[in-house]
Amino acid sequence: MQFCPKCGAILLPQKEENRTKLMCHCGYKSKSSSSIVIKEKVKLKKEDKIEVIDKKIETLPKTDTKCPKCDHVKAYYWTLQTRAGDEAETRFFECVKCNHRWRSYD
């Protein structure tokens, strides 16, 4: 990391013509012609690491209805308007146990 000799701010890489130079917001430009490499390494403590869990988050409401595939009696449900606006909505179900999906036009 390099700092501006005029104002003390951090020099940032910026393209000028076909080269990248370190420049400051005050107008200072470095004269070094060496290649610029920017790296950042983040170290996390064991307690800061994020654990990814493949789990379905239950956001849909449940109802008591029988699954036609496994005969389980709980299912998630949601409704969609799949036909004309003056007709009833279509109810969709998904079994809590086997994830089978089906619809009801009632």
Phi, psi and omega per residue, in radians:
M1 nan 2.325 -3.138
Q2 -2.084 2.642 -3.110
F3 -2.087 2.671 -3.135
C4 -1.225 2.256 3.107
P5 -1.253 -0.309 -3.131
K6 -1.467 -0.934 -3.016
C7 -2.013 -0.225 3.097
G8 1.535 0.064 3.131
A9 -1.341 2.860 3.105
I10 -1.262 2.350 3.079
L11 -1.404 2.296 -3.107
L12 -1.954 2.513 3.124
P13 -1.285 2.347 3.084
Q14 -2.492 2.524 3.141
K15 -1.419 2.331 3.049
E16 -2.381 2.071 -2.987
E17 1.023 -2.167 -3.134
N18 -1.824 0.243 -3.082
R19 -2.161 2.706 3.043
T20 -1.794 2.210 3.135
K21 -2.145 2.730 3.036
L22 -1.489 2.192 -3.098
M23 -2.290 2.745 3.116
C24 -2.002 2.764 3.113
H25 -1.185 -0.327 3.139
C26 -1.431 -0.120 3.104
G27 1.906 -0.146 3.135
Y28 -1.212 2.403 3.075
K29 -2.168 2.315 3.113
S30 -1.280 2.594 -3.119
K31 -1.741 -0.022 -3.121
S32 -1.187 2.427 -3.117
S33 -1.834 0.169 3.130
S34 -1.255 2.708 -3.131
S35 -1.224 2.549 -3.084
I36 -1.790 2.220 3.094
V37 -2.145 2.214 3.136
I38 -1.950 2.155 3.123
K39 -2.279 2.624 3.050
E40 -2.503 2.242 3.123
K41 -2.142 2.240 -3.113
V42 -1.943 2.179 3.081
K43 -1.852 2.229 3.102
L44 -1.873 2.469 3.011
K45 -1.307 2.803 -3.110
K46 -1.017 -0.661 -3.115
E47 -1.343 -0.241 3.122
D48 -1.584 -0.197 -3.097
K49 -1.209 2.553 -3.100
I50 -1.681 2.222 3.129
E51 -1.693 2.190 3.133
V52 -1.662 2.147 -3.113
I53 -2.071 2.209 3.096
D54 -1.454 1.571 -3.067
K55 -2.408 2.423 3.103
K56 -1.404 2.213 3.124
I57 -1.553 2.194 -3.099
E58 -1.417 1.802 3.114
T59 -1.986 -0.261 -3.133
L60 -1.578 2.624 3.081
P61 -1.264 2.727 3.123
K62 -1.887 2.686 3.083
T63 -2.472 2.843 3.081
D64 -1.574 1.814 3.064
T65 -2.630 2.627 -3.033
K66 -1.545 2.262 3.097
C67 -1.274 2.241 3.135
P68 -1.232 -0.260 -3.108
K69 -1.622 -0.869 -3.045
C70 -2.028 -0.001 3.126
D71 1.154 0.286 3.043
H72 -1.219 2.631 -2.999
V73 -1.806 0.143 3.091
K74 -2.116 2.435 3.122
A75 -2.610 2.618 2.973
Y76 -1.373 2.704 3.095
Y77 -2.525 2.707 3.031
W78 -2.707 2.830 -3.114
T79 -2.147 2.589 3.065
L80 -2.437 2.570 3.051
Q81 -1.528 1.671 -3.059
T82 -1.726 -0.249 -3.131
R83 -2.050 -2.809 -3.123
A84 -1.079 2.711 -3.070
G85 -1.109 -0.419 -3.137
D86 -1.546 0.024 3.099
E87 -1.802 2.843 -3.085
A88 -1.181 2.710 3.089
E89 -1.238 2.705 3.063
T90 -1.581 2.284 3.103
R91 -1.691 2.296 3.101
F92 -1.924 2.536 3.139
F93 -2.247 2.629 3.011
E94 -2.394 2.177 -3.094
C95 -1.131 2.349 3.112
V96 -1.161 -0.582 -3.044
K97 -1.490 -0.938 -3.005
C98 -1.876 -0.037 3.132
N99 1.128 0.320 3.068
H100 -1.203 2.412 3.126
R101 -1.974 2.476 3.062
W102 -2.642 2.942 -3.106
R103 -2.194 2.794 3.107
S104 -2.314 2.282 -3.125
Y105 -1.720 0.174 -3.094
D106 -1.072 nan nan
